[in-house]
Amino acid sequence: MDSLTFLPNSPTLMNAGTGNRGSLSACFVLPVEDSMEGITRASHDMAMVQKFGGGTGFSLSGIRPRGSSITSTHGVACGPVAVLRYLSATSTLVTQGGKRDGANMAVLRVDHPDILDFIHCKDDGKGIHNFNISVGLTNSFLNARDKGCRCESEHEGCFPLTFNGETVRMSCAKDIWDELVASAHL
């Protein structure tokens, strides 16, 4: 470490040997179940991890699409972007180990019906802070993108947006790709 040929992660640098209860681990992947209890548990667990200096990551692919029916309450689902906004709001309340803002990662699979909303969820610069977002690409998506889109005729290049194994709608893979690339360069 003295010669800078090796440096540990930030939590180790900030917390080791200080006598505080800070974490020496940097990254924690936390589950987010598709229920009110699961979402609030993820928010609580994120706050506790960040309180002691760790960062968190979430896959939101298991969260039902916005507008989906919720049978237990006869309501409609808020979708993964609203869950991301909720997690982001929690993160703004906590500093990692009392020293810096929380660091987070959210991932959504490219075949989720809310993928375009997710790709553009940070475009306005409001509401989602301290989160990097990533799209989980699949081979089937890349193959559809490479075929080009002729959605009006043969469905070549069309790509199914699915949830729980059911196709919600078809979308042009190239259009999704173009939106992803354009948003990454904003």
C-alpha positions in Angstrom: 0.0 0.0 0.0 2.9 2.3 0.7 4.1 2.1 -2.9 0.5 2.3 -4.2 0.8 -1.1 -6.0 -2.2 -2.2 -4.1 -5.1 -0.3 -2.5 -8.1 -1.9 -0.9 -11.6 -0.7 -1.5 -12.8 2.6 0.0 -14.7 1.1 3.0 -11.5 -0.6 4.1 -9.5 2.6 3.7 -12.0 4.6 5.7 -12.9 2.1 8.4 -10.1 -0.3 9.1 -8.4 0.4 12.4 -10.8 3.2 13.4 -12.6 1.2 16.0 -16.0 2.1 14.5 -18.5 -0.4 13.3 -17.9 0.4 9.7 -17.9 -2.2 7.0 -14.8 -3.4 5.2 -16.8 -4.8 2.3 -17.8 -2.5 -0.5 -20.6 -4.1 -2.5 -23.7 -5.9 -1.4 -26.3 -7.3 -3.7 -29.7 -7.2 -2.1 -32.9 -9.0 -3.2 -36.1 -7.0 -4.1 -39.2 -9.2 -3.9 -42.3 -8.2 -5.9 -44.4 -7.2 -2.8 -44.8 -4.2 -0.6 -43.0 -6.1 2.2 -40.1 -7.1 -0.1 -39.7 -3.6 -1.5 -39.7 -2.0 2.0 -37.3 -4.7 3.3 -34.9 -3.9 0.5 -35.1 -0.2 1.4 -34.4 -1.0 5.1 -31.5 -3.4 4.3 -30.0 -0.8 1.9 -30.1 1.8 4.6 -28.4 -0.5 7.1 -25.6 -1.5 4.7 -24.9 2.1 3.7 -25.0 3.2 7.4 -21.9 1.1 7.9 -20.1 2.1 4.7 -21.2 -0.4 2.0 -22.7 0.1 -1.4 -25.7 -1.8 -2.7 -26.9 -3.3 -5.9 -30.4 -4.5 -7.0 -32.0 -6.4 -9.9 -35.4 -4.9 -10.5 -36.3 -7.5 -13.2 -38.6 -9.4 -10.8 -40.8 -6.3 -10.2 -44.0 -6.5 -12.1 -44.5 -3.9 -14.9 -46.2 -0.6 -14.2 -50.0 -0.9 -14.5 -50.1 -4.6 -13.8 -52.9 -5.9 -11.6 -52.3 -6.6 -7.9 -54.8 -9.2 -6.9 -54.3 -8.8 -3.1 -55.3 -5.1 -3.1 -57.2 -4.8 -6.4 -54.8 -2.1 -7.3 -52.1 -1.7 -10.0 -48.3 -2.1 -9.7 -46.1 1.0 -9.7 -43.3 -0.8 -11.7 -39.6 -1.0 -11.3 -38.8 2.7 -12.0 -41.1 3.8 -9.1 -39.3 1.2 -6.9 -36.0 2.7 -8.0 -37.2 6.2 -7.1 -38.2 4.9 -3.7 -34.8 3.2 -3.1 -33.1 6.4 -4.3 -35.1 8.5 -1.8 -34.0 6.2 1.0 -30.4 6.4 -0.1 -30.4 10.2 0.1 -31.2 9.9 3.8 -28.1 7.9 4.6 -24.4 8.6 4.2 -22.1 5.6 3.8 -20.5 5.2 7.2 -21.3 8.8 7.9 -18.6 9.9 5.4 -20.1 10.0 1.8 -23.3 9.6 -0.1 -24.5 6.0 -0.8 -23.4 4.2 -3.9 -26.0 2.0 -5.7 -26.5 0.0 -8.9 -29.8 -1.0 -10.4 -30.2 -3.5 -13.2 -33.2 -4.3 -15.4 -33.3 -7.0 -18.0 -33.7 -5.8 -21.6 -36.8 -8.0 -22.0 -38.8 -6.4 -19.2 -41.9 -4.5 -20.4 -40.8 -1.3 -18.6 -37.3 -1.3 -20.2 -37.8 2.0 -22.1 -39.0 3.8 -18.9 -35.9 2.4 -17.1 -33.5 3.5 -19.8 -34.8 7.1 -19.6 -35.5 7.2 -15.8 -32.6 9.6 -15.2 -33.0 11.8 -18.2 -34.7 14.6 -16.3 -32.0 14.7 -13.7 -34.6 14.6 -10.9 -35.7 11.9 -8.5 -33.0 9.3 -8.9 -29.7 10.1 -7.2 -26.7 8.0 -6.1 -27.7 5.2 -8.6 -26.0 3.9 -11.6 -28.3 2.0 -13.9 -27.5 -0.9 -16.2 -29.5 -2.9 -18.7 -29.0 -6.6 -18.7 -28.7 -7.7 -22.3 -29.5 -11.2 -23.5 -28.3 -13.1 -26.5 -31.8 -13.3 -27.9 -32.0 -9.5 -27.8 -28.7 -9.0 -29.5 -29.7 -11.6 -32.2 -33.0 -9.8 -32.8 -31.2 -6.4 -33.0 -28.8 -7.8 -35.6 -31.6 -9.0 -37.8 -33.0 -5.5 -38.1 -36.7 -4.8 -37.6 -39.5 -5.5 -40.0 -42.2 -5.5 -37.4 -44.9 -4.6 -39.8 -44.3 -7.7 -41.9 -42.5 -10.8 -40.8 -41.7 -9.9 -37.2 -38.0 -10.2 -38.0 -36.1 -8.2 -35.4 -39.1 -7.9 -33.2 -38.4 -8.8 -29.6 -40.8 -10.0 -26.9 -41.1 -8.0 -23.7 -42.0 -10.5 -21.1 -42.8 -10.9 -17.4 -43.1 -14.2 -15.6 -42.7 -16.0 -18.9 -45.6 -14.3 -20.6 -45.2 -11.9 -23.5 -46.7 -8.6 -22.7 -46.0 -7.0 -26.1 -43.5 -7.0 -28.9 -41.0 -4.3 -29.6 -38.4 -3.5 -32.2 -35.0 -4.6 -30.8 -33.2 -2.0 -32.8 -35.4 0.8 -31.4 -34.6 -0.4 -27.8 -30.9 -0.5 -28.7 -31.0 3.0 -30.2 -32.7 4.4 -27.1 -30.1 2.7 -24.9 -27.2 4.0 -26.8 -28.6 7.5 -27.0 -29.4 7.6 -23.3 -25.9 6.3 -22.4 -24.4 9.3 -24.2 -26.5 12.1 -22.6 
